[in-house]
Structure formats: structure tokens, C-alpha cells
Amino acid sequence: MRKYIAAAAALFMISIAGFAQQSYLAQDGVAVFIPEGFNPENHLPSPIFQRDLVPMAQLPSGWELVPRFSTEDGKSVMTMNVDDADLYGTGEVYGPLRRNGDRNIFWNRDNGAYGAHEGKMLYQTHPWVLGLRKDGSAFGIVCDNTWRSSLFCDSTVRYESDGPAFRVVVIEKATVQEVLSTMGELSGRMELPPLWALGYQQCRFSYYPDSRVKEIADSFRERSIPCDVIWMDIHYMDGYRIFTFDPKTFPDPKGLNDYLHGRNFKSVYMIDPGAKVDSSYFVDVQGLAGDYFVHDAQGRPFSGNMWPGLTHWPDFSMPQVQHWWAGLYKDFMAQGVDGIWNDVNEPAVFGGGDEMTMPDSNIHRGGNGRAAGNHVRYHNIYGYDMVKASRMGILAANPDKRPFVLSRAGFLGVQRYAATWTGDNFSSEDHMKMSIPMTLNMGLTLQAFNGPDIGGFLGDCNPQLLRMWTATGVYFPFVRNHSCDGTVNQEPFAFDAQTEDICRRAINRRYRLLPYIYTLFEECSRTALPVMRPVFMADAKDQALRAEQQVYMLGEDLLVIPCWAQNPALPSGKWAEFRMEKDTDSYQAKLMLRPGAMITLADVCQNTEEYSASTLTVVVNPDADGNASALYYEDSGDGFSYKKGDFARYRLSARVVKGKIVNFDMVQIEGERKFQGPRTVKVLLAGDTLGGKAKKEKVYTF
């Protein structure tokens, strides 16, 4: 570690306004800036980057983005002039898509309804700014620092840390796409999730007893509303003890999961970080015996209040604790559990001061190159370290299945281990609309697999809101309806027949779009390009698109316009609308296809176990020359055989002359997976309506 810092110093030294710093290129277009007084032991190894950013070359002359480091009022400060660039990213924050003029407070916090700090301090920390200049060129700024900090974005980016001097990494590229792909190479990309995790999911705090879980599952199947996952919150546990089941309300967890599996549902169970202080409870006994819990300032296991009452928290900064924690999942997953939900892992502590967490003086002991440090250093990566250990344990328990972990807390780089959601939002139209820029900026921060609680978590939802939110939210990467204890039920069938029909129609659309959505997730796992994208990514030079946050894109080909969008700024070109149903309703989003593009759809199914690619529908919007093309990806939907070549990537191409499809081809260009049996592909123009025999539909067999 010290070796490459010394090498950097030998490469290049510059002085700005009296503040000395070292700088070098770690690779083409990636500059590292190290301030005077930087001590690697305070920050490295970095949780953000997968490898050391060692010096490769001297910083080229004319490099524009150079940070200025200083110390002010005991804080380590970085400022950087970015002129009139439009700024995005910055992770999870309640606010507009365009981050200019806004502030983030980076201290992960349990923040119900985003009420504290006006939503500027939420559950995750991502010290990352994505910049877009007027000419379409782009840059990224990483403040490689885990300590409590704040970020202000304007013509000058200002980052203040309560910790010691930290390094800054700047990425300079020609496009936003290149910046994100480069950051994905450095920080790691999302792993390809199982197909079932992309379906519709139903959750409540809480569904209990187990008979209620079965009732919810049966209701979906009886009403023909597609759904893949039922979630279990803390009430399944025995006295809120993690890794246990309540013997009265969940006496047979294996039987319950078998029941769900028999109806093609998956189950996801919550596991919090806190272990109840209880001398007869195996998790607490093991944790104390191994000295695995976070210490207070006197070196004793820290205890505070959480759901179980008095609670101990594992010190996930320690490698031995991560391995112990991972091992706890073996017996738990053996009950037929499919996925894990790590919650309140900011970490939240009831009664833990204004910010509801541990005292700053608590000690995390580190390891694997990390030095011991206080809670100010380790707080923001507590959830990150937890889900890293959880994923390791789930993978060890089920080595032939792709792990699914959802985390409330996170840090830049957590996309390697878990999906996330935007926390405890509120059942309101404002939160519904703001979920779009929140989800978009998380995607621009590499956390592509994310989304809000559809319908809102806190407060009472109503039929009108659920209709609008479901019809908008089914296109998000993560699609889950979730509500809080004490609020009205908000399942798609909870209100009235009209609301149920509207929600069913919207969810049907999600399942029809699965071939396209799965292809986007696979692309993201290779390139780090987000699944859900702001419209400015369609034309980076169009200034009118820079602040648009009502409409959004799935990939580069599909434009989603919610029913409530008013005068949205849309990308230029002859985007063509296509209707997903013969008879629709006023709540469904308008879908538009990019000129020169095609989109692949499946038949409606009730869950991903029933999903089939034997019949596909391809919607075509030709360019001015009558041509259209697309890529389509498929594999087994779970497991890891795709990494050994068991996948297929197809190039689709179509030719349209005088409004008629005259040619269509589907050619496998990569992968060894072969489709078994004939495949029927229905091809139609975007102007035709799906759901009946289209006027100009053509059918091909492959």
C-alpha cells in the first residue's frame, strides 16, 4: 500500500494554492489525486475499488479536473471547479434528478418517510458525482472516504469529511456510458440475478401467521395476478431473534416454503444484524464466545436497543466475523428459503441519539489490511460489510443458485453484493413521482438493481395512488409492493375490482417485457450501464433533456411515459408508440420504441417458473432507411452455467419497406446454449396493437 503511494510521489507532484498533492494516471482516463498528509491506513483497502489504483503514467498536461485539498474547522475538504456541468449520481437522496444546487449528508440513517434532514440523509452513502458537460463529454468524481461527510454540488463540487485526508479519483471520458463502464471496471458490476428476482413481488410488515402467507399467495393465483415472491418481515421470528422461527406462528417453515414453491412462489426472509442479548440464544452465545460483537470505548461488547430489546451487533469489519455470519445461513436456507433481506443495517439503534445509531466512540477492529477504527469511520460501510458476508453465506448454502440479497443500507461498491430499495417512503403522490429521479440516480451510481416500495410504505395508500404507482413502477428494475404494519392493506386486490384490473394489466406488462428486461440486466452485469436510464442518455447534447425526471427509459430502446407526466421533454426522432393491450385504461404508461430498434416480448405468464421463450413477439420501429436491429439474451435463468458458455445471445434484424415487414432474422452470435424445439416469433410494427391479430403481423419459425 505504502509502496504505490511512494511510486505515485515519484511520478508527479503539483502544488495548487499552497496545498501539495500527488497525482497519477491509474489507467487511461482515470486520475488519482492524493493530498498531503494522506495515510493509507485510514482509508485503504478501499471498499469502493476492486483493485489497487497503482500508478501507470504521469498525469497528462491539460488535465482539467484537479481537486483542491484543505483543512477547515477540523474537517478534511475537497473542492473542484466543474463550471457549468450538469451533475448527477450522488447515490440515494430525496431530490431532483439534476443534483446541481443540492446537498447530501453521508451518514447512513433510518429515516422514515424521509422526514429527517429533508431527505438529504438516507440509508446509503455513495460519494460519487457524475458530470455531463454541454458538449456531451462526461466525468466522474469519487471521494474515496467512508467517514461521516457531506457533499454539495454546484459549479464547484465541495466534499467535507469528519475524517483524515482522503484521496480523490477522477474519470474523464467522451460519454456518460464510457464513464459508467469505466467505473464498473474499477468498482465492480452487479452480478446477474436469478430471473425470479425480476418478477413482481409482494411484501408487508408483516404477513403472519403462516396461514396469512398462504392466503396471500393463493389470492394471487386465484385472481390470475402474476407474482413471483412473498416476503417475510420480522414477525416470523421467535421473539425477533434472527435465524429463528416463531414456534407458534411459523411452526413449520420448511412446510410453508414447500407450499409456496408448489405454487411457483419464492420466499425472501428478513435477517437484521442485531442479536438479542440472551444467554440461551445460540447466535448471542456464539458471538460472545468468539468476541464477534462491536466494542464500546471500554472494549466491552456494545449493547443497545433494537427489535429484540437489548441487542449486540456483529463487528462485520472483522474477516472472522464475516465467515461466522456466513455460516449461520446454512441451516436457515435449508428450510427452503430463497432470498435474504438485510434491514436496519445502517446500523439503526433505537434510542441511539439524534441519528439513531451507535456512539461515535464504538470500536470496529478491522482486519485483512483494514486498521481498527471508531464508528465514525466504519458506520457508513456497516451494511456493506454485512451484505458481503450474507451473500457469501447464501452462496455457500446453495452453491448452484444465484444469491439474492436485498439491503437497506449500503456504500459505493455494494452493487457487487446486493440489490436495494429506497427505504421507508410514504404513500403519497409526491413520493411516487420522486421515486423516479431517486431510482435513476441510484442507477447512475452503479446500483442498477433498485426501486421504491410501490404504493408507499408508511401511511395509508388509496386506490387512485396504487393504480398510478403500479402502472409506473412495473418498469423499475426492482418491483415490490410493500406496506407498513398498522396501515391499510395495499395488495393489488385490496381495494376494488377496477384497481385490481388496472394493477393486473400493469403487472402483465412486466411479465411480457421479461425477455427485454432480462437482456438489460445481463448487459448491466457486463457493462455497468443502468437498466433504468434518464432520457438525457438518448441524446447527451440535447440540453432540454438534462433535467427531465417524469419520463425514463428502459435500456436505450424503450421510453416510459407515466400517465401523470405533464409536458415532458422527450428525445428527438420518430419514437413510435406501441400498445400492450387491445383494450387498456387511462392509468397505463405510454410506451415508445426508439427508431431503428426492436423489442422482444413473451406471452403473459403467472410467474417466472412458467415463463417460456418458445413463443416471442418482436415489435419493430424501423429507422428512416427501413432497418431495425436488437440483441436478445437467454440462459437457464438461475445458476452459473452461463459463465461457462451456457447462454445464447442473438442478433435480431428486420427490414421494412413501404410499411410492411419484408424480412426478419434471428441469428445466434454468441454462447453455446441451443434452444430446444421450434420457436415461433411474431413480428409486427410498433403502430399495431398487441393482444389480437395485428394487421401486418408476420410469423417466423426458428
Secondary structure, DSSP 8 states (H G I E B T S, - for coil): -HHHHHHHHHH-EEEETTEEEEEEEEETTEEEEEETT--GGGT-S-SS-SS-----B---TT-----EEEEETTEEEEEEE-TT-EEEE-SS-SS-SS-TTEEEEES----GGG-GGGGTS-SEE--EEEEE-TTS-EEEEEEE--SSEEEEESSEEEEEESSS--EEEEEEESSHHHHHHHHHHHH-------GGGGS-EEEETT--SHHHHHHHHHHHHHTT----EEEE-GGGSBTTBTT---TTTSS-HHHHHHHHHHTT-EEEEE--S-EE--TT-HHHHHHHHTT-B-B-TTSSB-EEEETTEEEE-B-TTSHHHHHHHHHTHHHHHTTT--EEEE-STTT--BT-TTTTS--TT-EE--BTTB--EEHHHHGGGHHHHHHHHHHHHHHHHSTTS---EEESSEETTGGGT-EEE--S-BSSHHHHHHHHHHHHHHHTTT--SEE-EET-SBS---HHHHHHHHHHHTTSSS-EEEE-TTS---STTSS-HHHHHHHHHHHHHHHHTHHHHHHHHHHHHHH---SEE-GGGG-TT-GGGTT--S-EEETTTEEEE-TT--S----SS--EE-BS-SS--TTS-EEEE-TTEEEEEE---SSTTS---SEEEEEEE--TTSEEEEEEEE--SSSSGGGGT--EEEEEEEEEETTEEEEEEEEEEE-S----S--EEEEEETTSBTTS--TT-EEEE-
